[in-house]
């Protein structure tokens, strides 16, 4: 059965949503639900089928939520449907902050993606929203966004309330004859109409009140005999656009369909060329129109009485003409082929036509299939049209009319070997035709043995419950009439082909096969249907592909929704579904199984609607835990949302899931969209309910710690950190020993994840012990302590720090060292400390040997491990450093700062910055001098920008570590004796404009210098403000303002944020800021959050205002000159515009103009040999002169000095100009 068609007599209750997506790239089924305030689908290109009555549904939330089910059935019936599926939901408000909706549609599409309801939080957020899958065939799309931002933006978009462009559309259609002669006007009108209609792709029902007049206006053109052919084609193009948006089924009934319309429509085909690709819309609409006129309740032979054949030709009957047209267009390559199949299904099944033409047409169709090959394009096209026609004939035709031909068609179809075709659509149509043939073999009947869950309407169910106690439903074990059912032999072949279809490589084929399995089982006796269930369960073998698992899940869901999966089978089915919820198979560098997990969520959704709570009660604990785990720990966002929707459905329909409402409130649609939030926040909340704690921990240990994706392993370890505090005894006695055994695994991923997990679990137990004022050893026994201590040595002995996987293990053990140190493990004085120190030093020393993607993460892990290790194990009881250890570390690290490897310098710079205060005591001057030397640019290390950046970061961190004291010793703290040198180092790095093949790498250094200056200035202002001299503060503010006016967006934005932070420092203001009062007016505190400094259009108008302040003019003009004379179009435009606006403001102020000109000349003079500044400055000056910025000087004698200065500066010999890279 297709979307929008009534169920066959005797068939099981039709699904609450079955339909095929009309989007050109999606052939899967569509499911969904929506509240009354969500009036239309959110699927582009969807063909809404018009209003249909809502399906009955089971009861749920009987007493607690009865107040929310006051919506009447008539309200539900008034809703529009999405793709033929009845849609609707009953939002049941529980409180001002929570709502639970009983959905009418499942969470899954057959494509493996999720189309889920949104669990919105807050009374102001109403209705259900949709998520759309991007994955095809269940495989996760590479680089797909994980946070779901696109879905959220889509969900919160505005909705239309009516067809607002009615008047414009009427005028547009009325002037079609006028624009016909002008090609540009004609194409403009067509494009404008397409844009108008496309706005209503998601809410096509809004067009319904206007469809008739639009069609009448266009058909008047078509039926006017004086209309030129081009105008008729144009009118049909407009009709097609409307049909595309609203759907052809809704549009069909609006076509004129009287007896007088048959011949004119047929006559129009005589002027059509099936090979004309410019007019295919005309043929498509004519075929649809003809399919409606074929439904006239008169014998076609009555229309042949007045036919006169042209001279020399044989007269053809109307019936023959229609059949000839249909056969002609069934084998064309455009969309007219689809309309021809619709025409055939309505024409051939007419009572007068089937007696004369059905057999002949079926013979022609089978002959076409036999002689066509799916290995050629022509053969594929012919087979596609023929299969569509046959499938629709056996769908719409009466069983007694089609039964005589069914066996022959099935036999010939088997000879076509469609399962071997590489054409997905042909395989899908083959499966669709096979199931229609199977339904033809079996008599329509209601399976009396099927499981029935009472009334399917929630409102009616609650009303019945309020009136009288619910009587338990009695299910007959031996239904009457099963023994009399005659099952033809062909049915076995049909079932076999459908089971093969369940394992197809493409989703749309599997989905069609699953629907066929459900429809066929509904007409089989109980014993045979149970055999079908058993065959479906055979798909869940680990020897089968992920496609078979996916198809099996879809089939089980269909069987369950139709009541064909009896409760006695749940013991076999539920364990299989629980496995499917965690199914994932590694394939190369990624994995498959996303579609399987999504379909398993669909099965859980379907079971929630299909069974009484008492039937599922024995499985509630397992299903609820599995759905919670999928909701928070699945890698794929669509699966998490699907699991959340399935969990919600079970909470609403079953009412037996523990803490269901509380969990739904936390794990709503948007919350589960962020993977880190799921692993680290939501999981911790849910673990507070003891029913879920241990299953969640076990899942992480067995399934996620050894996951192929490194991000998942790291998130899982951090999640275990949180969950260990919820179940400390279980984590210490069961989880940690198991993880310790996994650290010696041969599998790299298992070993890496286990080491990370050991570190995080230990840290989690320590945090809990601190809260309870207990030592960590109260939770860990001696074996666990020894196991943690020996991890490094065991890995070292097996040489697992080298070769493949060595990078991962170094990073993991560094995390282990950090967490064990922070957990104060009793290893002080142990030999393992030297081993840990060796690992950290060796990692930092060999960073250049580590691959680029993981280099930064490993460097940060090693530096963090060093900081924690030193603080815990290198301090004496009195808080002093061990002199020998201090001497060894500082000497070694300072020596490594001079390494010829840039990355080695980076690592040890950060290592010096991470040393605790007691190790820096007495060595501060040495450390600052060593780090300052790294920031200097020498010919041999010009391109070492990263090492200079990291050295600046280390200087800032060292200053934060030792603190500030004005009268302190320079070897102990930042004081009057050394602060000036620190400022000189940082300010000097603001002049680093190094460029190489990577671009302006000096920008990294300048950003780090600005950050360090900000940290130091705020630290000194807070501790010892008298150490900030006026000249130093002016230098800092001016240099930062220069960076804020330069051309690189990222640097400009960072500089502006630093400038604002220095100006508006909270608590202790930075002293001696030049022109503070004027700056606070120009840059109020509100600009810190409201201005996007990355955008040139917002940044430059503000920055150029600093030209009016003498202290800042030189540096801001220097930066603006580079921006105005740059290459980036947006930067040049807005910087030039802002500069000229400032110049226009001072044109009448001779003094200000002279000051600006003098500064400009000074900038020019200071940078004559600097191409980075002089070349763009000349471009800037050229634009300023061309725009008359100095016209005031032409009438003033005072301007002579400017002209003389320029003439003296410009004619410098070219050989004296340098080409420096560093300034």
N, C-alpha and C positions, 0 to 999 in steps of 0.2 A: 504494500500500500504506500502510496506517496503522500506527501503533505497535502493537507486540505481535502483528502478523499475520505468518505465515510468508511468505517470498518466493514470488512466482509461479514456476511451473515454467519453467525456462529463463531466468529473469531473471538479471541480473548479481548479483554478490555483494552482498547487502544492505548498506546503510551501517552503520557501527558505532554510530551513534546517530541515529535518526530518530524523531521523536515530536512530538506537539503539546502545548504547555503547557496545563495545565488551569486555569491562573490566569484569572480572569474578564476581566482586562484585557490578556491577552497571548495571541495566537493564533499565535505564531511557533513555529518548531521549537526543540527544546531539545537542547543538546549539553553534554557534560561528562564528567568523569572523576573517579574517586575511588579512593583506596587502601582496602585492607581495613579500616583503622581509621577510615574515614570512612563510616559505615554507611548514610547515607541522604541524599537530596537536600536542598538548602537553599532550595527554592522553595516559597513558601506556596501552598497549594492544589494542589500537584502530585499527580498520580494515578500512583503507582508501580504498575508492572504485574506485580510478582512476579518470581521468579527466572527467568532465561533463560540459555542457554549463551552464553558469550562468543564474539564473532566472531573468526575467524582474522585475524592481522595480520602485517605484514612484519617482517623481521628488522632489527636495528640494533645498533650498538655490539658488534660480534661478539666480539672478543677481549678488549678492554679491560674491558668491562662484563659479561662472561659470568657472572661469579660472582654478579651481582645478579639473575639471571633464574632462580633456583632455584625460584621459586613454580610450583607445578604447575597444569595446566589445570583440575583438579577444584576447586582453591581458587577460581579465578576464576569457575567456574560456580556456586559457592555464593553469590556476591554478589547483592545485590538490584539492581534496575535503577531508573533514574530516568525515569519517563514512558515506559516501554516500551523504553528504550534500554539495551542491555547496557553495563555500566559496569565500570571497573576500570583499574588502572595497575600498573606494575611499578616500584617505587622502587629504583633502583640506586645503592647507597651507594658514593661514590667516596672519601670521607674522612670524618673526624669533623665536618667543617664544610660539606660539599657533598653534595647529592643531586641526581641527574638522573632525572626520571621520564619514561618513554615513555608518552605519553598515548594513551588509546583514543578520545578524542573531540575534536572540533575546537574552536578557540578562539572561534568566532563563532556568534551566533544571527542568524537572518535579520532581526531587528529592528534590526540595526546595533549592538547592544550586545554586550559581551564577556562570555562565561561561561568563565572561564579557570582553568586549574590554578594553584595557588600554588606557587611555587618557594621552599620554606621553607628558612631557613638555620639550621643547628645541629642536632645530633642529637636534641635534646629536642623539636623541632617536627616532627611527623610528618604525613604525609598531604597531601591536596590540598584546597584550599578554593575557594570560588566567588565570583565577582564578578557582579553582576546589573546589566544596563544600565537606565538610566532614560530613555534617549533613545527617542523614538518616531519611526519613519520616518527615522532617521538624523540628525535635527536635534538639535543640542546643546541641552539644557534650560537656559533662562536661570537664572542664579544657582545653578546646580548646584555642589555642593561639589567642589573640585578635588583635595583631598588624599586622598579615598578613605577618610576616617576611619570612615564608616558600614560599608563593606565589611570593614575590619579588625576592627571591633567584632563584626560578624556572624560573621566567620570564627573569632574566638577565643571564641565563645560555647560554653556547655556542651552536651553531647549526652546524650540519654537512653539507657539501656541496656535497659530493659524497660518493659512497661506497668504502671507503679507504682500506678495507680488502679483496679486490677482489682476489689478488694473493694468499694471505694466505688461503682464502676459497677454491680456486681452488685446491691448494695443499692438503688441508685437505680432500676434497671429493675424490681426486684421490688416497689417500692412505688408504681409508676405508678397502679394502680387506686385506691390510697388518696388520692393527691393530685389525682385527676381533678376532684373537686367543689370544690376550693379553687383559684380562679384564680391567686392569688399563689403558692401552693405549686407549682402546675403550671408556671407560667412560670419559677419559680426552679429547678425540677428540670431543665427544658429548657435554661435558660441554663447551669447548672452542667455538664450533659453536653456542651454545645457547647464550653465552656471546656476541659474535659478532653480532648476530641477534637482541638481546635485545637492543643494542645501537640504533637501527633504529625503535624502537616501535613508537617513536614520529614523525619520518620522513620516513615512509615506502616506499614512492614513490621513494626514492633514489635507491631502490633495483630493480626497474622495468627494467632497461637496462640489468640486470644480471640474471633475473629470468629464462630466457630460457636456458642459458648454465648450470645453476645450476640444473635445472630440467632434462636436457638431461644427465648430468653426473650420476644423481641418478637413472633415469629410465633405463639407459643402464645396471646398476647392476640388476634392477628388472626384466628386460626382458631377461637377460642372463640366459639360461636354466641351465648353470653349476653353477650358484651362489647358495651357501648354504642358507638354510632358515634363519639362523641367520643374514647373510649379507643382505638379502632382508628386514628383519625387521629393521635392522639398517638404511638402506637407507630410509625406510618409516618414521622412527623417524626424520631424517634430513628433509625430505619433510614436515612433520607436523610442525616443528619449523618455516620453511619459511612461511607456510600457516598461522600460528598463527600471525606472524608479519604483513604480507601483506594482509591477508584476503582471504578467500576461493573463493570469487567471481572473484577477479582478477586472481587468480591462476587457476581457472577452465579452462579458454580458452587455457591454455598452455598444457593441457593434450593431448596426441594423441587421436583422436576421429574419426578414420576411421572404416570402416566395419570390417576390419581384427582385430581390437582391442577388439571387443565385447567378442568373445569366450575366448581369453586368460585372460581377466580380470575376467570373470565369473568363469573360471577354478581355478583361484587363491583362490576363496572363499571355494573351497572344502577342502583346507588344513588349513582353519582358524577355531579356536575354539572360539566361542563367549564369553566363560567364562574365557579366558586367559587374565588376567589383565596386563600382561607384553607386549602384542602386540596390544593394542587397537589402536595405531597410524596407524598400517598397515591396519586394517579394516576401520578406518575412511577415510584414503586416497583412499583405493580401492572403497569405496562407492561413494566418490566424483568423482573419475575417471569414474566409471560406470554411474553416472548421466550425464556425458558429452557424453559418447558413446551412450547413449539412444537417443540422438538427431539426429542420422543419418537419412537422408531423404529416408529410404527404409523400406518397411514393414518387420517386424520381422519374418514373416512366411517364407520369402525367405532365412533366415539363417538356417532353420531347415532341409533343403534337405539333407545335408551330415552328419547329426547327427547319430551316431550309439550308441545304448544303450548297457551298459555292460551286460554280460550274466545274465539272471535271473531278470533283472530290466526293468521297463517300461520307455520308452524314454520320457523325458520331453522336451517341447518346450522351446525355448529361452525366450519367453515371460513369461512362467510359472516359469522358473528358476529365472529370474530377480525379479518377484513379490514375490517369496518365500524368496529370499535373503532380500528384503526390509522388508517383514513382520517379518522375524526373527530378524532383527537388530532394528526394531522400539521398541522392548520391552527389549532391553539390558540396563544395568545400566551405561554404559560409554558414551563417546562422540560420538561414532558411531551412536547413536540414532539420533543425530541432522543431520548427513550426510544421514541417511536413509530417513528422512523426505524430504530432498532436492531431493533425488533420486525418491521418490514416486511422488513428485509434477511435476517432469519433465517426468516421465515415464507414469503415469496413464493418463496424459492429452494429450498424443500422439493421433493423429487421429485413428490409427489402434488399439491402446490398449484400448481407452475409450469405444469403441463399445463392446469389449469382456470382459474387466476386471474391468472397473470403478465400475459398480454396485456391482460386487462381492467384490471388495476391500472395498467399502463403507459399505457393509453389515458386512464384517469382522471387520472393524474399529468400527462400532456402537456396534457390539456384544462385542468387547474388552472393550469399554467404559462401557457397561452395566454390565458386569460381574466383572469389576475392582472396587475396593474400595479405596478411597483416604485416608483411615485410615491405610492402610498397605503400606510398602515400595514397594513391588512388584506392587501393584495397582497403586501407584503414578507414578512409572516408566512407566508402560504400558499406563496410561492415558496421560502422558506427550508426549510420542512419537506419540501416535495416534492423539492427538489434534494438535501437530505440523504438522503432515501430512495432516490432514483435512484442517487446516487453509491455508496451502500453495497450496493445490489443488484448493480451492475456490478462492484463490488469482490469481493463474496463469492460471486456466482453463477458457475456454470460457463460457460466461454466459448461452448460450443456452444449453450447455452440462451439466452444473451443476444445472440449475434451477429445473429439475424434482426431484432432490434428496434433495433440500434445505429445504423443509418443514419437511421432515422426519428427517433430521439431526437436525434441530432446535428442534423438538419435543423430540427426544431422548436425546439431549444435556440438555434440561430443566430437564429431569428425573435424570440426574447425580448429580443435586444439587451442582454444583461447587461453587456457592457463599458461601456455608456453609463450604467449605474446609478450613483447616488451612494452606494449601500449596499455597503460594503466586503465584508461577509460574503457577500452574494449573488454578487459578482464572484469571490470566492475559491471558493465552492461551484461556480460555473460552470466555473472552470478545473479544479477537481478532477474534476467529471463529464466534462469534455472529455477529460482524460487517461485516465480509466477507459474511455471509449468507444474512444479510440485503442488502448489495450492490448487491447481486445476484438477490434478489426479485425486485429491482428497475432498470429500464432501464438506461443505461448510457446517460446522457444528460447534456448540459450546461444550468444552471439555468439563464434564461434570466432576471430574476428579481433581480439578485444579484447586489450588489454595485460594480462599477468598477472605479478605480482611474486612468484612462488613462494608459500611458505607464509605465511599471515596471522597465525600465532601466534608471538609473539616467543620464548617459551620453546622451542617446537618448532623454530623456525628456528635458534636458537643451538645446540640439541642436534644438529641435522643438520650444522651447520657444524663442530661438534667431532668428528663421526664421519668425515666425508669432505669433501674440497675441493668447493666449490660449483661446479656446472656452469652455464655461462651459459644463461639462458633463451632459447629459440628461439621467435620469433614468426612465425607463418605470414603471408606477404604476400598469398597468394591462398587464403583459406580455402575449404574444400570446402563446397558447399551454398549459397553465397551466391547463385549464379545461379538456383537453384530457388525462391528466396523470392518469393512473390507479395505485392506491396504494394498494397492497395486504394487507389482514388483518394481516399477519405475521409481517409486518413492525412495527405495534404498539407494539408487543411483543419484537421485537428487540430494539426499542427505549427505552422501559421500562427497559430492562436488561442493556442497556448502561447507563441509568440514575442511576440505582442502582450501576453500576460500578464506576460512578463518586464519590460515597460516600464510596468506599472501604477503608479499613484501610491501604493499601499499595500503595505507589506512582506509581509503574509501572502499576498497574491495573487501577488507575485513569487516567493515561496518555493515555493508550490504549483506554479507554472508551472515553476520550475527542477527540482523533483523529477519533474514530468511529462516534461520534456525528457530527463532522464537515463533514465527508465524506457522511454520510447519509443525512444531511440537504441539501447538494449540489444537491441531486437528488429528493428532495421533492418539491411540489408546494409551493408557497409563504406563503399561509395561514397555511399549516401544519408546515413549517419550523419556522414560527413565534410562533406556539404553542410549538415547541421544545425549542426555546429561552426562552419562558415563564417558561417552566419546569426547564430549567437550572437555571433561576433566583430564583426558589424556593429553590435552594441549599443554598442560602445566608440568611437563617433564623438563628437567634441566638439560636434556639432550635437545630440546626444541629451541627455536630462535625466539628472540624478543617479540617478533611479529606474532608467533603462535600464542605466546602469553597474553599479548594485547588482545588478539582476537578472542581468545578464551574468556577473558574478563568481560568483553563486550557481550558475548553470548550469554554468560551467566547473568549479567545485569538484565538483559532482555528477558531471559527465562524467569528471573525473579520478579520483574515488574509485571509480567503477565500472569503470575501465580502458577507457573509451570514447574517451579523448583520447590518441591514439597519440603516441609520442615524436617522430614526424616533424612533428607540429603544434606542438611546444614552441617552435620558432623564431618562430612567429607569436603564441603565447599569452603567453610570458614578457614581452616588451616591453609588452604591454597591461596585464599585472598590475603591472608596475613603475610604470606611469603611474597605475594605480588606487590604489596605495599612497600616493600623494601628491595624490590628486584632491581639490580643494577649489574651490568656486565661490562668489564673493561674491554675496549676496542681501540687499539693503538694508543693515541694520546688523549682519548676521551672515553666516553662510555655510552652505552645504550640502556634503555629501560625507563626513561622519563615517561613515555606513553603508557607503559605497563602500570607504573605507579599511579598515574592519573586515572587510567581506566579502573584500577582497583578502588580508587576513591569513588568512582561512579557506581561500582557495585555496592559499596557500603551505603551510598546514597539511596540506591534503588531498594536495598534490603530494608532500610529504615521505613520506607513507604509501604513495603509489601507485606511485612509480617507483624503479627501482634507482639507486644512486648514480652509476653510469656514465652514465645517461641525463641526469641533472641536472648532471653535472660541468661542462659548458660554461657553465652559467648560475649556478654557485655564487657567484662573485664579485659579480655583480649582485644576486642575490636576498639574499645575506647582508648586503650593504651597505644595501639598501633596507629590510630588516627591522630592522637596527640603527638606521637613521635614524628609522623609524617608532616604534621602542621609546623613543627618548630625545627626539625632537623633535616628536612629534605633539601637537597642542593638546588632544586629547580623552583622558581617562584610560582609557576603555574601549579605544580604539585602541592606546594604548601597551601595555596589558596583553595585548591580542590579538596584537600583533606579538611581544611577549616570549614568549608561548606558542607561536606559530608558529616562532619562532627556536629555541626549545627542542626542538620536534618535529623540526626539521631536524637539529639537533645530534645528537639521539638516533637518528633513523632513517637519516640520510644519513651522518653521521660525517665530512663533508668541509668543514664550515664552519670557517674559521680561528678559532682561539682560542675555540671555542664554549663550553667549560666555564667558562673564566675570565669570559667576558662574562655567562653565565647567573648566575654567582655574584654579580656586581655588579648586574645588572639583573633582580632577582627581582620577584615579584609586588608586594610592599609597596614596594620601592624605587622602582619606576616610577610608583607612585601619587602621588608628589609631583612636580609639574611643574618647580619650581625645582631640585630635586635632580637631575632628569633632565638639564636643560639645563646645569647648572653643575658637577655632580660626576660623574655617571655618564658623561656625554659625554667629559669630560676623561680618565677612565680608559680608555674604549674607544679614544680617539684615540691612546693609547699604542701601539696595534697598527697598524703602517703600512698594512695593507690597508684600513683604514676611515677613516684621517685625511682624505685628500683628498676622498672622497665626502661626508663629513660637512660639511666646510667649503663645498664647492660647493653642497650642499643649502641651507645657511643663507644663502648669498649670493643664490642664485637664487629660493628659495621662501619664506624666513622673514623676511628683512630688509624685504621689501615687504609683509608680512602685514597684513591689515586690523585685527588686534587689536594695540593698542599694547603690551600686556604681552608678547606674543610677540616683537615687534620689539626690545624692551629686553632680554629674556632672550637672544635670538639674538645681539645685539651683545655681551653679556657672555660668551656661549659662545665667540664668535670671539676674545675677549680670551684665553681659556684655550687655545683650539686654535691660535692664532697661535704660541704658544710650543712647540707640538708640530711645526709645519711652518713655521718662520720664513722660509725662502727662498721657499716657495710663496706665503705670505701677503704678503711684501713685493713680489714681482715680478708676481704675478698678481691676488691678491685686492684689495690696496689700490688699484691703478690702476683696477680695475673699479668699486670702491666710490666712488672719486673722480668717476668719470663719472656715477654714479647720483645724486650730490648735486645735480646740476642738472636732475634729472628733473622733468617737469611733474606727475607723480603725487605727491601730498602724502605718502602712506605710504612710497613708495619713497625720497623725499627725506629724510624724517625718519629712517627706518631706516638709510639710508646714512651720514648724518652721525654717528649714534650708533656705527655699526660702525667708521667711520674713527677715531673717538676711542678705541674699545676696542682695536682692532688695534694702533694706535700705542702705546698704553699697554702692551699685552702684549709687543710687540717691545722696548720700553724695559726692561721688567722682565727680559727674557732678556738684553739687552745688559748690564745692571748685574751679573747673575750671572756673565757672562763678562768683566767689566771692559772693556767696549767702549762707545764712544759710540753713540747711537741712529742717527747718520748712517751707520754702517757697514751698517745694514740698509736705510735709506731713501735713494734716489737724489735728485738735485736736483729732478727733476720731482715726486716725491711730496711733498717738503718744500714746494715752491711751491704744489702743489695743496691741501695742508692749510692753508697760510697764507691762501689766497685764498677759502676757503669762505665766511667771514663777509662779505667785501666783495662777492662775487658775489650772495649772498642779499640783501644790503642794496641793491645797485644794482637788483635786480629787485623790490624792495619786498615781499619774501616774509616780512618780519617783521610785516606788517600784513594785516588782513583774514582771510579764511578760512585757517586753518592757521598763522597767525602764532604762536599759543601753542605749538604743537608745535615749530616751528622755533626759537623762543627757548629752550625747554627743551633741545633737542638741541644747539644751539650752545653753550649754557652748559656742558653736559657735555663738549663738544669743547674748550672753553677750559680746563676743569679738567684734562682728561687731557693735553692738549698742554703745559700748564704743569708738571704733575707729571712729564712725560716730558723736561723740560728741552730743549725744542726751541729751536734757535738764533735766537730772535726778539728778543733783548734790544736795546732801542733802536729797534726797527722801528715803523713807523707803525701796524701792525696792532694793537699793544698799546692804542693810544688807541681804536681801533674796538671792541676787546673791552670796554674799560672803559665806553665809551658804551652798549653793549648791556646790560651788567650794571646800570648805573645807571638806564637807561630802563626796564628790566624791573621793577626794584624800585620805581620811582617810579609805575608804572602798574599795579600789582597789582590795583587796584580795577576795572580794565577787563577783567580776565581772568576767565573762567568759574570758578565755584566748584569744580567737581570737580578741575580741574588746577592750581588756584591754589597749593596747598601744595607740590606737587611742583616747580613752576616756581620758587617762592620758595627752596626748599632748594637747587635746582640753581644758582641765581644766587649764593646766599651761598657755596656750596662753590667755585664758579668764582672768586669774588672772593678767597677765602682763598688758593687755589693761585696765582692770578695775582700777588697782592701778594708772596707769599713768593719767587716765582721772578724776577720782573721789576722789582720796586720797591726792591730792596736793592742798595746799592753793594757794591763788592768787600770792604770791611772789615766788612760786615754792618750798616751804618748806613743809615738811610732818606734818600731824596732829600728835602731840606727843602721844596722847592716842591711835590712830589707829596704829601708828608705834610700840609702846610698845606691844600692843595686838598681832599684827601679828608676830613680831619677837619672842616674848616669846612663843606663841603657836606653831609656826612652829619649833623652836629649841627643844621644848619639844617632839614634835612628831617625831623628828629624832631619839629618843631613843625607839621608839615603838618596841614591840616584833615581829610585822608583817613586813616582808621585803618590801612588796609593799607599805606599808604606809611610810616607810623611803624613798623609791624611789620617791613617789609623793611629799613629802614635801622637799626633797632635791632639786628637780627641781623647786618647788615653790619658795624656797629661791633664787635660781639662777635667777628666772624671776622677782624678785622685782626690781623696778626702783631705780635709784641712790638716790633720796631723801629719800627713806625708808631705804636704807642701810647706810645713813650718820650717823655717830656716833655709828654704830652697826657692822661695818665691822669686827672687831676682833672677836666678838662673833659669827658672821655668819661663818667666816673662821674656827674658832675653832670647831664649831658644825659640819660643813661639814667634817673637817679633822678627827674628832672622828668617823664619819661613815665609813671612809676609812680604819680604823684600824681593824685588824682581832683578834677577841676574841674567846675563845672556844665555847661560846654560839651562835655565829653568823658566823661561818666559811663559811657556804654555802651561805651567803648573798652577792653573787657576783654582782647581779643586783643593789643592793643598793649602793655598793661601786662604781660601774660604774656611776650611776646617780649622786652620790656626786661629782665625778671628773668632770663630765660635768657641774655641778652647780658651782664648784670653777672656772672653766674657764670662765663661763658666768658672774660671779660676777666680776672677774678681768676685763673683757671687759667693764662691765657697769661702774665701778668706775674709771677706767683709772689708769695711772701710773704718779707719781710725786716723784722724789727722796727725796725731803725734806718735803714731806707732812706728815700729821698725820696718824698713822697706823689705826685709826678708820674711816678714810675718803677715802684713796686711797691706792693703792699698792705702797709701798715705801721701802726705805732701811731697815726699821725696821721689815717688815713682809715678804718681798719677799723671804728671805732664807727659812722661814718656809713653804712657799707655794712650793718651789722647793723640799724640803725634803719630803713633802707629796706626790707630784707627782712621784718623783723618787722611793719612797718606794713602790708605787703601781706597778711599773714595775717588782717587785719581787714576785708578786702575782701569784702563780701557783696552785691555789686551784683546786682540782678535786672532783667530786661527780658522781652520777649516770648519769648525763648529759654529762660528759666528762670534758675537761679542761675549766671550767667556768671562771677560772682566766684570760683566753685570752680576755674576754670581758673587764675586768678591765685594762689589759695591753694596749689594743687598745685605751680605753678612756684616759688612762694616757698619751699615746704618742700624741694623738690629743690635749689634754690640754697643754702639754709641748710645742707643736708647736705653739699653739695660744699665750701662754704666752711669749715665746721667741720672736716671731715676734712683739708682742705688746711692749715689753720692748725695743727691738732693735729699734723700730720705735720712741718711745717716750723718753726713758731714757736709752740709750745703756750702760752707765757707771754702771748700776745696774747688768749687767751680768758679773760675775767673771769668770776668766779663769778656775778655778777648777770646777765650776758649769757647764760651757759650755762643758768641757771635759766629765764630768759625763753624761750629757744628750746625747752627740754624741755617746759615747761608749755604753751606755745602749740601745740606739735605734739601733746601729749597731748589738748588740747581738740579739735583736729581729728579725732583718733582716736576721739572719743566722740560725734561728731555724726552726723547722720542720712543723709547721702549715702554710699552704699556705696563708691563709687569713691574718694572723698576719704578716707573712713575707712581703707580698705585702704592707700592710699598713705601716709597719716600714720603708720599703725602700722608700716609697713616702714621709714620714715625714723626713727621712734622706736627701733626695734630696731637699726637700723644705727648710730645714734649711741651706743646703749648698749653694743653689742658690736662696736665698730669694731676691726678687726684691726690689728695692728702698733702703732700709736700711739693709745692710748685718749684719748677726749675728757676733758679735766680738768674738775673741779668739777660733775660730774653730781649733782644732789641725790638723796640716798637711793640711791646706787648699789648698795650691798649688798642692800637690800630689793628693788630693781628686778631685780637679777640672779636673785633667788630667785623673784620673781613671774613674770618673763619670761626663762626660760632660753634659751640660744642655739638649742636645738632647736625652739623655737616659731617661729623665722624661716621654717622650711620646712614645719612640720607644721600650722600654724594658717591657716585660710582667713579672712582678715580681712574679706573681702567679705561673709561670712555673719554676720548679726547674732547668730545662735545661738552662734557661736564667739567673736565679738569682744567683746560686751558683758560676759560674765562675767569676762573678764580685765581689761578697762578699768576696771570699777567697783572693782576692788581698789585702784586708785590713790586712792580716796577716803580710805583709811586713812593716806595720807601727806600731812601738812599742806601741804607745798610745792605739791602738785598738786591739792589738793582743790577750790580755787576754779575753776580752769579746767576740770577734769573735770566738776564739777557743772554748770557753765555749758553744756558740750556735751551732757551727759545730759539736762538740762532741755529742750533743743530736741528731742532724740530721743524722750523719753518723751511730750512733748506734741505730737508730730508727727502725720502723717496716714498714713504707710505702715504697714500692719498688722503686718508681721513686725518692723519696726524698733521700733514701739511695744511690741509684746508682749515681745520679748526684753530691751529696755532697761528696761522696767518691772519685769520679773521679776528682772533682775540688781540693780536699785536696791533693790527690796524685800528681796531676800535679804541685801544688805549692811545695810539698816536693821534687819532682824531680828537680825543678829549684834551690833548695838550697843545693843539695847534695854535691857539691864541695865547699860550703862556710861554713867552720867549725864554724865560729862565728855566722852566721845566724842560723845554725842548733842548736848550743848550746842555743841561745836565745829562739828558738822555744821549745826546750826540757825543758828548765827551766820554761817557761810559762806553758807547759803541766803539769809538776809536781806540779806547784803552783795550777793550776785548780784542779788537783786530790786531793791535800792536803786540799784545802778549801772545798771540797764537798765529803769528805769520808763518811760522815753520811747522805748524800743526795742521796737516790736511784734514784731519777729522773735524776741525772747527773752521778753518779758513775757507774751505770750499763752500760749505753750506752758508757761511756768513756772507760770502760774496753773492750767493743767490738771494739771501735775505735782503741784502743791501740793494740789489737790483730791483726787487719787488717794491721796496720802500721808496726808492727814487721814482720808479714808474708810477706809483700811486700818489706821488706828490707829498710824501710825508715831510720833506724838507723844503717845501716851497717858501716857507717863511724866510728862509735864509737867502733866497734869491733876491729879495728886496731889501735885505739888511746887510750892512757892511760887516757885521759881526760874523756872518757866515763864511767870510773869506778864510778864516782860520781852519774851518772844517775842510774846505776844498784843498787848501795847501797841505793839510795833514794827510788827506787821502792820496793826493798826488805824490807825496813823499813815500807813503807806505806801499803803494801798488807796484811801481816799476822795479821790484827787486829782481836780481838775476835768478833765472830758473835754477841754475846750478846750486844756489845757496839754500834751496828749499829741501828740507828733509822729508823722509817718508817714514816717520816713526810709527810704531804700533803701540807703544806704551807711553803714557803721559802721566 
